[in-house]
């Protein structure tokens, strides 16, 4: 099988991790996140709507530049003003033109919980996430072995982080559940073709326990897409491209964040 975009990105990140000489076991005692909780924000039922995780995203491997001159702090402020529950920030540089600087800038601009969106492959990646001021690390099941997934989940908890565990199909969903994930995102983007199927997440969500907090990722370009996700029980949606390319960001976020939450019983 031909290498996917994920294979190429992961190979690059694993090479970088192999060259990282920092001893994470010495770091862990000095790293701890103690800011707002991403998980608690997503399960807050005083807000009876689907929660919106709005993403700061400059570029995509499939579409190229989305917003080359995006100002991270301004975009995050618009997200907060529009009613976003949390902000996701791309820090992956080579394929997405993200940066650690964007995340730090956003952390100073808004008080919402932050997801660091990157390809986490090592303990130092987790600790770096806490150091940057993010509350949540992304763990992609397709990128990790079972032992790695469990170890990075445990390390995240040790340093006060929460983990959004991303899956693409029912087999990966089972692996995430077996590893103990309680916050799971279903990505509707195919890892081989990079195409998005906006109905895909609905076919996977029933593989997750009803106690799992669920996030629908990719393929959410309209309020009707958010309603579709809500109708099958998703707690939250993660949206980036349609926001960063909009001329009316606050209004669009507000419309997405107005969709009632339904739940799964």
Secondary structure, 3 states (H helix, E strand, C coil): CCCCHHHHHHHHHHHHHHHCCCCHHHHHHHCCCCCCCHHHHHCCCCCCECEEEEEECCEECCCEECCCCCCHHHHHHHHHHHCCCEEEEECCCCCCCCCHHHHHHHHHHCCCEEEEECCCCCHHHHHHHHHHCCCEEEEEHHHCCHHHHHHHHHHHHHCCCEEEEEECCHHHHHHHHHHCCCEEEEECECCCCCCECCCCHHHCHHHCCCCCEEEEECCCCCHHHHHHHHHCCCCEEEECHHHHCCCCHHHHHHHHCCCECCCCC
